[in-house]
Amino acid sequence: MKILARVLAVSALSSISISAFAEPNTNSVPVAAFSETVETNTYTSVLPVVANDPILSKLDLSAQQQAEVAKISQQFGIQRPLLDNEQKQTLANLRYSRDNLVLDRNFDDDKARKIIAQEQKFWKKQKNNMADFELTNLKREHAIYQILSPSQQQQFLRLRQQLNDMRRK
């Protein structure tokens, strides 16, 4: 058994490349490697059914109001903007470029500025997409609020305030 263990150890060590023990090449530029798992789902619906909505589920909506909420939700059809595969790959490439910039023997100001500009442009576009989403969501909430009775509107405001208070904690 000891001989088998020694043979395995020697064979494992001999499989390591001799270049790993050689003097490092000062002309080579280190390169960062990355591995990304990309999801195929690009959007997640944020239109919960009335039963799953933390506020609407407590308002005791009539069947007609529930139908109107469903119609409003379908009309606005909003979806939270998530990163699609291309955007995820763009971010991965930017991280890869940053890593290579850090690992490079000499720092390149121009490359760094280009990478930062690309990142800022990317995130500005994402902020605009999120602002559009928020605007559409507010329009949806407004339309739903308009179909509520006055007592339901008061309850809606109270429940919304409670939810906001809980989120702040």
KAHU-V979620 format. One record per residue. RES is the residue in one small letter. PSI is psi in whole degrees, 0 to 359 (NA if undefined). OMEGA is omega as a letter, one per 40 degrees, with the letter a starting at -180 (* if undefined). Layout:
RES;PSI;OMEGA / RES;PSI;OMEGA
This chain:
m;320;i / k;322;a / i;319;i / l;319;i / a;319;i / r;319;i / v;316;i / l;320;i / a;316;i / v;319;a / s;325;i / a;317;i / l;323;a / s;341;i / s;345;i / i;136;a / s;138;i / i;332;a / s;341;i / a;336;a / f;356;a / a;165;i / e;137;a / p;144;i / n;119;a / t;350;i / n;345;a / s;148;i / v;124;i / p;146;a / v;130;i / a;143;i / a;150;i / f;158;i / s;125;a / e;140;i / t;123;a / v;128;a / e;153;i / t;339;i / n;125;a / t;339;a / y;147;i / t;127;i / s;138;i / v;23;i / l;84;a / p;153;i / v;154;a / v;320;a / a;332;a / n;352;i / d;129;a / p;339;i / i;307;a / l;329;a / s;339;a / k;3;a / l;358;a / d;59;a / l;144;i / s;168;i / a;322;i / q;318;i / q;321;i / q;320;i / a;320;i / e;321;i / v;316;i / a;319;i / k;316;i / i;315;i / s;319;i / q;320;i / q;313;a / f;329;i / g;41;a / i;146;i / q;138;i / r;128;a / p;115;i / l;168;i / l;132;i / d;178;a / n;319;a / e;318;i / q;321;i / k;320;i / q;321;i / t;314;i / l;318;i / a;319;i / n;321;i / l;320;i / r;319;i / y;316;i / s;318;i / r;313;a / d;315;i / n;325;i / l;318;i / v;320;a / l;341;a / d;147;a / r;321;i / n;137;i / f;133;a / d;105;a / d;317;a / d;315;i / k;317;a / a;315;i / r;321;i / k;317;i / i;314;a / i;319;i / a;319;i / q;318;i / e;316;a / q;320;i / k;317;i / f;310;a / w;332;i / k;317;i / k;319;i / q;320;i / k;321;i / n;318;i / n;319;i / m;323;i / a;319;i / d;318;i / f;313;a / e;319;i / l;312;i / t;320;i / n;321;i / l;321;i / k;319;i / r;312;i / e;320;i / h;314;a / a;320;i / i;318;i / y;325;a / q;336;a / i;355;a / l;151;i / s;163;i / p;319;i / s;323;i / q;324;i / q;316;i / q;316;i / q;320;i / f;312;a / l;318;i / r;314;a / l;323;i / r;318;i / q;317;i / q;317;i / l;316;i / n;320;i / d;318;i / m;322;a / r;329;a / r;337;a / k;NA;*
